Amino acid sequence: MKKIKKIKIKVNGNFKSVEFNTTLLKLTKNLKIPVKKVAIELNQEIVDKKLLNKIKLKKNDKIEIVHFIGGG
């Protein structure tokens, strides 16, 4: 049986374990986050949403996901 390697990341200030080689897109899907309605920051850099499937998470990455709120 193959052991799945996990890494620890931080999402909005909370530690979370994810599988090694998880992409940002997979993380947002697992967290049920509507990508079109959020801004995503990885290690204090805004992420281009077109690259979510190409960015693989690394140990100790810090992700901040901010929801857009409409107002008037």
Stockholm file with secondary structure:
# STOCKHOLM 1.0

chainA/1-72         MKKIKKIKIKVNGNFKSVEFNTTLLKLTKNLKIPVKKVAIELNQEIVDKKLLNKIKLKKNDKIEIVHFIGGG
#=GR chainA/1-72 SS CCCCCEEEEEETTEEEEEETTCBHHHHHHHTTCCGGGEEEEETTEECCGGGTTTCBCCTTCEEEEEECCCCC
#=GC SS_cons        CCCCCEEEEEETTEEEEEETTCBHHHHHHHTTCCGGGEEEEETTEECCGGGTTTCBCCTTCEEEEEECCCCC
//
